[in-house]
Amino acid sequence: MKKIIIPSIALAALSTSVFAACPQVTVDNAMGVPAGAYPQQYELAEFQSAANCTLTFSGNPAAEALNGRIRGNPALPSLAQRIPQEPLVVAPYSAIGKYGGTLDVLSNATEAGTSDFLSVRHVNLVRYSDDLQTIVPNIAKSWSWNDDFTQLTFKLRKGHKWSDGAPFSSADVKYWYDNLALNSKVIAKPKDYVLVAGKPMTVDAPDAQTVIFNLPSPKPGLLAHFATSFAQGFQPKHFLGKWDPQLNADADKMAQAAGFENGLAVLSAYFGNSDWTDTPSPLLNSPQKVAKLPADVVPTLESHITVADSTEGRHLVANPYFHMVDTAGKKLPYISEQDEIYINENEVRLLKLVNSEVDYKSQSLQLPSVPQLLDGREKGDYSIDLRPEITLSSFGFNVTSENPEKRKVFGDVRFRQAMSVAINRDEVNEVAFFGMGNPAQYIGFSPAPSFVDAKWSKYKTEYDVKAANALLDQIGMKDLDGDKYRELPNGEKFVLNIQYSTQGVAGQMVELVAQHWSSVGVKTTVKEVTPDEYRSAQSSNQLDVVVWRKSQPIAIVLGNNELWVPPFENYFGGRVGMLWAEWVDSNGSSGVEPPAYVKELISDVNAFQSESAGTAASDALGSKLVQNMVENLLFIGVVQAPAPIYHRNALKNFTEFKTHSYEYYRTYPYRATQWFLDE
């Protein structure tokens, strides 16, 4: 990976009213200025050298008023004190934007369907450019690896500040790792991406701008993790550290004075006892206590910060210390405020989109909704882009079901084979997805790397009712009472109950698959539930079937093993084998021991992550992972289909996305901080 070292230079004189003399470079019009080392962005010295100019800066004229709405923030200093000495200079897609306005967005519920909106303001150490291939700087100015991928060094930006004006430094990265990510009292189990083959890293902060991750063994995919994950590699030590008993002997006393049990309870209120950066603030969780805390939410490096939060939605204002400027010297973001409302009913969400009450929406939109959205497009003055999905709709059976007889059946690969060939994928594609999808088997990777034999994407996808019936007969599931439905091998009545959420899959697809399974004698019921209800039942091991979209690009798999280790995804995705996961997490002291092939998956994905992609060793391990996953059909793929992305035409600098995907973190590669409203 290329290492960029930009010398420190003083900022030019700052002005809140004078525009820059530099060429106003956009992606559409480079104005003769050479591209930088990375697409669509420059370091300050790099841009000034390329454009042969000195950039002059200006800011949002409403910044002071917006800052006044952030409880706990001090009075706003001058623009010169708010822009880093080393800002990131970005070229907007089409035009230099104008300030103001409110971005209106729509999510399902608190922590349900909110990642789409989070991605709009999201930052991390690095990100993927919109080609989805090139990792580029963001919070970090540069990075470098050692020769064997066991040491990753980031250089941070001089003068960068949190949203409350406190300096951001390497100490904030080290604090996140040492005191939060590895603290079992904050996050019960360390996430795979903070470990290397199950072992912790160490983090050094030799100076304010240098962070060094020391890995116990190679993990080249760690960088890609920071480019795609919602989990940010930093937290404000100056803010959270006051409440951290490990750092402050008076933390518990301070917390009790604020009405909390102890310092950890305050950390929990702010940090959410997880790595999910979109948890509700104390405004929602503890309204009677929040007034005694120094601020409503944790200071952020994101483009906007929450100032109101309830079960109905939340409101955000622009971060006055955000680290990006455009090529005219205008401080980003352009849009002053963001407003998010929560609506769980899919039809009501669609109606609001058709009525043009929302500026942007992607998450939870499925292809079957497109006709309704297209009907209102001209009147609503909005656009609909159909983009490929990374994931494909998949089913998985609860192989550690609490019901011992169901567990036996679900754990028999012949049952899973029968259920796969019983699905008429061509019918599903034509009826639910208008013939625009691709029937496919789940292989774990998407798009398929070169080491994947094409046969695996078609494994057990042929529609074969005769074969399905024969397999079910073999395992002893027969219709004993003549009602046309099969009983369990021990003679008990058997009903396969499917719960699903439209956030995860299209309802029409689920209904069709249920009919196909019923047609081979497996009585199947279908019920739509909210995302929260679905995830709660899944986490408590109560579902018969999990149904959600799954798959990840190889870049993510290299940094995160979750699709290959029980329960085979995080809380927000489709998970099976919950008791296998308990056995793995407890080192065999509780739960259910997984079969040998699952242990091989765990071992192989850890080895895969330690190899450089494209090598013979990496390809051999990747091929083995795919074969093992597919032959055992832990997840049964159905159809990979495109999905719609909605935006109002008044939202400018909006570009066509390469994919409709959570995996590349939705809007994050497309730089939503340079969106603006023209109305």
Secondary structure, DSSP 8 states (H G I E B T S, - for coil): ---------------SS---SS----SS--TT----SBTTEEEHHHHHHHHTS----B--TTHHHHHTTSTT------GGGTS-SS-EEE--SS-------EEEEEESBTTBS-HHHHHHH---SEEE-TTSS-EEESSEEEEEE-TTSSEEEEEE-TT-B-TTS-B--HHHHHHIIIIIIT-TTTSSS--GGGEETTEE-EEEEEETTEEEEE-SS--TTHHHHHHH-SS-S---HHHHGGG-TTT-TTHHHHHHHTT-SSHHHHHHHHHTTSS-TT---HHHH-TTTGGGSS-SS---SSSEEEEEEETTEEEEEE-TT-SEEETT-BBS----EEEEEE---HHHHHHHHHTT--SEE-TT--GGGHHHHHHTHHHHTEEEEEE-BSSEEEEEE-TT-SSHHHHHHHT-HHHHHHHHHT--HHHHHHHHHTT-SEE----SBSS--TTS-GGGGGTT-S--HHHHHHHHHHTT---SSSSSS---TTS----EEEEE-TTTS-HHHHHHHHHHHHHTT--EEEEE--HHHHHHHHHTT--SEEEEEE-B-HHHHTT--GGGSTTSS-TTS----HHHHHHHHTTTSSS----HHHHHHHHHHHHHHTS-TTSHHHHHHHHHHHHHHHHHTSSEE-EE--EEEEEETTEES----S-B-TTTTTTGGG-GGG-EE--
